[in-house]
């Protein structure tokens, strides 16, 4: 997940990353960056974009994102 985040925000690669980091507040991902991340998740992991959008309110932290992606990809 860190690799995908770094593709969206290159400065993330230099940050200490842990699952509790909040995507918007601590990593600074705005709505455009979140959309770009969703597209990358679709391209890399075949995550359904509509299903991801429907679960957007559940995704606040990196751990939340990982959990939702695992659920949407059946742990693949």
N, CA and C of each residue as an Amber inpcrd file, in Angstrom:
protein
   228
   0.8220000  -1.1940000   0.0000000   0.0000000   0.0000000   0.0000000
   0.8660000   1.2580000   0.0000000   2.0100000   1.2020000   0.6780000
   2.9090000   2.3540000   0.7270000   3.3700000   2.7320000  -0.6760000
   3.6360000   1.7210000  -1.4920000   4.0720000   1.9670000  -2.8700000
   3.0040000   2.7420000  -3.6530000   1.7560000   2.3270000  -3.5190000
   0.6750000   3.0180000  -4.2230000   0.4890000   4.4430000  -3.6930000
   0.5780000   4.6010000  -2.3860000   0.4640000   5.9420000  -1.8120000
   1.5890000   6.8410000  -2.3020000   2.7950000   6.2900000  -2.3990000
   3.9360000   7.0730000  -2.8670000   3.8040000   7.4580000  -4.3380000
   3.0820000   6.6810000  -5.1080000   2.8450000   7.0440000  -6.5040000
   1.9400000   8.2680000  -6.5960000   1.0420000   8.3920000  -5.6380000
   0.1140000   9.5140000  -5.6150000   0.7610000  10.7280000  -4.9630000
   1.4420000  10.5000000  -3.8590000   2.1230000  11.5620000  -3.1040000
   3.5610000  11.1140000  -2.8750000   4.4940000  11.4870000  -3.7390000
   5.8880000  11.0260000  -3.6160000   6.5180000  11.3000000  -2.2470000
   6.1150000  12.3560000  -1.5670000   6.6940000  12.6590000  -0.2610000
   6.3130000  11.6380000   0.8120000   5.3050000  10.8320000   0.5450000
   4.8830000   9.8020000   1.4960000   5.9880000   8.7680000   1.6820000
   6.7710000   8.5060000   0.6410000   7.8320000   7.4960000   0.7190000
   8.8400000   7.8140000   1.8130000   9.0210000   9.0790000   2.1380000
   9.9850000   9.4760000   3.1560000   9.3860000   9.5230000   4.5570000
   8.0920000   9.2880000   4.6710000   7.4070000   9.3760000   5.9650000
   7.3940000   8.0270000   6.6660000   7.3980000   8.0390000   7.9980000
   7.1800000   6.7770000   8.7180000   5.7010000   6.3920000   8.5820000
   5.4480000   5.2810000   7.9570000   4.0790000   4.8690000   7.6530000
   3.6290000   3.7880000   8.6380000   2.4240000   3.9650000   9.1560000
   1.8050000   2.9390000   9.9870000   0.3040000   2.9550000   9.6980000
  -0.3300000   1.8780000  10.0230000  -1.7330000   1.6810000   9.6690000
  -2.7090000   2.6850000  10.2370000  -2.3660000   3.3170000  11.3340000
  -3.2800000   4.2610000  11.9550000  -3.2610000   5.6540000  11.3580000
  -2.3710000   5.8930000  10.4050000  -2.3100000   7.2310000   9.7940000
  -3.5960000   7.5380000   9.0480000  -4.1210000   8.7140000   9.2900000
  -5.3390000   9.1440000   8.5950000  -4.9640000   9.6820000   7.2130000
  -5.6700000   9.2070000   6.2120000  -5.3370000   9.5230000   4.8270000
  -5.4290000  11.0110000   4.5200000  -6.4800000  11.6400000   4.9580000
  -6.6630000  13.0610000   4.6410000  -5.8820000  13.9590000   5.5880000
  -6.0700000  13.7730000   6.8740000  -5.4960000  14.6910000   7.8390000
  -3.9830000  14.5670000   7.9690000  -3.4580000  13.3510000   8.0240000
  -2.0270000  13.1730000   8.2730000  -1.2020000  12.9710000   7.0110000
  -1.7910000  12.3320000   6.0120000  -1.0570000  12.1390000   4.7590000
  -1.3720000  13.2330000   3.7380000  -2.3900000  14.0180000   4.0080000
  -2.7110000  15.1410000   3.1360000  -3.3400000  14.7610000   1.8080000
  -4.0180000  13.6240000   1.7620000  -4.6670000  13.2220000   0.5130000
  -5.9960000  13.9640000   0.3710000  -6.0920000  14.7810000  -0.6430000
  -7.3460000  15.4880000  -0.9080000  -8.2220000  14.6180000  -1.8060000
  -9.3600000  15.1350000  -2.2130000 -10.2950000  14.3210000  -3.0010000
  -9.6990000  13.8820000  -4.3380000  -8.8990000  14.7260000  -4.9550000
  -8.2560000  14.3550000  -6.2190000  -7.2460000  13.2300000  -5.9950000
  -6.4740000  13.3260000  -4.9400000  -5.5020000  12.2760000  -4.6250000
  -6.2090000  10.9740000  -4.2790000  -7.3340000  11.0600000  -3.5740000
  -8.0910000   9.8560000  -3.2420000  -8.6480000   9.2060000  -4.5100000
  -9.0910000  10.0150000  -5.4510000  -9.5830000   9.4790000  -6.7230000
  -8.4450000   8.8070000  -7.4900000  -7.2820000   9.4330000  -7.4960000
  -6.1210000   8.8470000  -8.1670000  -5.7280000   7.5330000  -7.5060000
  -5.7910000   7.4780000  -6.1840000  -5.4900000   6.2500000  -5.4640000
  -6.4910000   5.1560000  -5.8310000  -7.7520000   5.5030000  -5.9250000
  -8.7830000   4.5310000  -6.3090000  -8.4940000   3.9650000  -7.6970000
  -8.1020000   4.8100000  -8.6200000  -7.7770000   4.3480000  -9.9760000
  -6.5770000   3.4050000  -9.9420000  -5.5650000   3.7610000  -9.1540000
  -4.3860000   2.8930000  -9.0430000  -4.7730000   1.5400000  -8.4270000
  -5.6410000   1.5540000  -7.4280000  -6.1000000   0.3020000  -6.8280000
  -6.8600000  -0.5380000  -7.8420000  -7.6150000   0.1160000  -8.6930000
  -8.3320000  -0.5970000  -9.7520000  -7.3360000  -1.2080000 -10.7400000
  -6.3540000  -0.4400000 -11.1490000  -5.3700000  -0.9200000 -12.1200000
  -4.4900000  -2.0400000 -11.5590000  -4.0380000  -1.8760000 -10.3290000
  -3.1010000  -2.8320000  -9.7290000  -3.7780000  -4.0740000  -9.1650000
  -4.9250000  -3.8670000  -8.5080000  -5.5580000  -4.9690000  -7.7810000
  -6.9400000  -5.3340000  -8.2870000  -7.3950000  -4.6470000  -9.3330000
  -8.7140000  -4.8970000  -9.9310000  -9.8570000  -4.6060000  -8.9640000
  -9.6440000  -3.6320000  -8.0800000 -10.7020000  -3.2260000  -7.1540000
 -11.8090000  -2.5490000  -7.9420000 -13.0410000  -2.9430000  -7.6870000
 -14.1890000  -2.3400000  -8.3500000 -14.3420000  -0.8980000  -7.8630000
 -14.2700000   0.0480000  -8.7810000 -14.3210000   1.4590000  -8.4050000
 -15.6470000   1.8560000  -7.7690000 -16.7420000   1.3340000  -8.2630000
 -18.0480000   1.6740000  -7.6910000 -18.1740000   1.1200000  -6.2660000
 -17.7120000  -0.0930000  -6.0670000 -17.7660000  -0.6900000  -4.7320000
 -16.8770000   0.0850000  -3.7680000 -15.7240000   0.5110000  -4.2360000
 -14.8210000   1.3060000  -3.4060000 -15.4570000   2.6520000  -3.0630000
 -16.0850000   3.2730000  -4.0300000 -16.7500000   4.5610000  -3.7950000
 -17.8820000   4.4130000  -2.7790000 -18.6040000   3.3060000  -2.8470000
 -19.6960000   3.0650000  -1.9030000 -19.1960000   2.9040000  -0.4700000
 -17.9620000   2.4630000  -0.3140000 -17.3940000   2.2300000   1.0160000
 -16.5040000   3.3780000   1.4770000 -16.4520000   4.4590000   0.7160000
 -15.5460000   5.5720000   0.9870000 -15.6580000   6.1150000   2.4060000
 -16.8430000   6.2000000   2.9530000 -17.0240000   6.7410000   4.3000000
 -16.3760000   5.8710000   5.3730000 -16.1350000   4.6060000   5.0670000
 -15.4970000   3.6900000   6.0120000 -13.9740000   3.8190000   5.9990000
 -13.4360000   4.5290000   5.0340000 -11.9820000   4.5850000   4.8520000
 -11.4370000   5.9100000   5.3770000 -10.8740000   5.8390000   6.5730000
 -10.2660000   7.0200000   7.1720000  -8.7530000   6.8600000   7.3290000
  -8.3070000   5.6380000   7.6100000  -6.8890000   5.3730000   7.8660000
  -6.3420000   4.3810000   6.8390000  -5.0360000   4.1870000   6.8820000
  -4.4190000   3.1920000   6.0060000  -4.9810000   1.8010000   6.3280000
  -5.1150000   1.4920000   7.6170000  -5.6960000   0.1960000   7.9940000
  -7.1040000   0.0200000   7.4350000  -7.9100000   1.0770000   7.4810000
  -9.2620000   1.0110000   6.9200000  -9.2020000   0.7050000   5.4260000
  -8.2960000   1.3750000   4.7400000  -8.1510000   1.1830000   3.2920000
  -7.7520000  -0.2510000   2.9860000  -6.7750000  -0.7600000   3.7170000
  -6.3270000  -2.1420000   3.5060000  -7.4750000  -3.1220000   3.7440000
  -8.2180000  -2.9160000   4.8150000  -9.3360000  -3.8050000   5.1400000
 -10.3840000  -3.8100000   4.0260000 -10.7680000  -2.6360000   3.5550000
 -11.7790000  -2.5440000   2.4970000 -11.2640000  -3.1700000   1.2030000
 -10.0200000  -2.8920000   0.8520000  -9.4640000  -3.4700000  -0.3790000
  -9.4200000  -4.9910000  -0.2630000  -9.0100000  -5.5130000   0.8850000
  -8.9880000  -6.9650000   1.0610000 -10.3860000  -7.5540000   0.9300000
 -11.3680000  -6.8830000   1.5060000 -12.7470000  -7.3730000   1.3950000
 -13.2410000  -7.3410000  -0.0450000 -12.8910000  -6.2900000  -0.7690000
 -13.3620000  -6.1570000  -2.1510000 -12.6300000  -7.0770000  -3.1210000
 -11.4350000  -7.5170000  -2.7440000 -10.6810000  -8.4120000  -3.6150000
 -10.6290000  -9.8300000  -3.0650000 -11.4560000 -10.0900000  -2.0430000
 -11.4910000 -11.4000000  -1.4020000 -10.1210000 -11.8230000  -0.8900000
  -9.3620000 -10.8370000  -0.3770000  -8.0650000 -11.1170000   0.2100000
  -6.9580000 -11.3800000  -0.7950000  -7.2290000 -11.1540000  -2.0640000
  -6.2080000 -11.4260000  -3.0960000  -5.0630000 -10.4600000  -3.0280000
